[in-house]
């Protein structure tokens, strides 16, 4: 009986010693490191991240932000809306005004020119900034007819939209090369549209 107990105690001690014996850890080599003798280097990681960034940047579209003005419900003021577009052009702005009901469908820009001082900004050297007023001349194919209040709101919407987005001092509006004229308003050669600061209520 004593021999059995001694054998049992010896077996238990051997098991406990085996449990306490440190286990040898075998390190596994990542697949990328196995292909590269020196393993994954910081340079490899940086190059991979740069390649991914280039791919994402080239795939992502870049949008311009423009501000479009349009009459409120009773034409006593204007509303202002921020619009994203692939490229801000004069025709794109006119199309936005068409969408807002300011102008009629199929209104096109015959020409749009800017004269006068150039505004300082990205890509423009301060030495290249001209002097004098920055004046835009917008020639449209047509303009809708409306009552006096609606006409004033329409003209102010066109003026604020183009003056703000192109950083103009004032805007000359032509219809097929002629000064703007309607049953209520008639422009002469020296008449211009100006920006309305308090546009929410005339």
Buried (B, 14 or more C-beta within 10 A) or exposed (E): EEEEEEEEEEEEEEEEEEEEEEEEEEEEEEEEBEEEEEEEEEEBEEEEEEEEEEEEEEEEEEEEEBBBBBBBEEBEBBBBEEBEBEEBBBEBBBBBBBEBEBBEEEBEBEEBEBEBBBEEEEEEEEEEEEEEEBBBBBBBBEBEEBEEBBBBBBBBBBBBBBBBBBBBBBBBBBBEEEBBEBEEEEBEEEEBBEBBEEBEEB
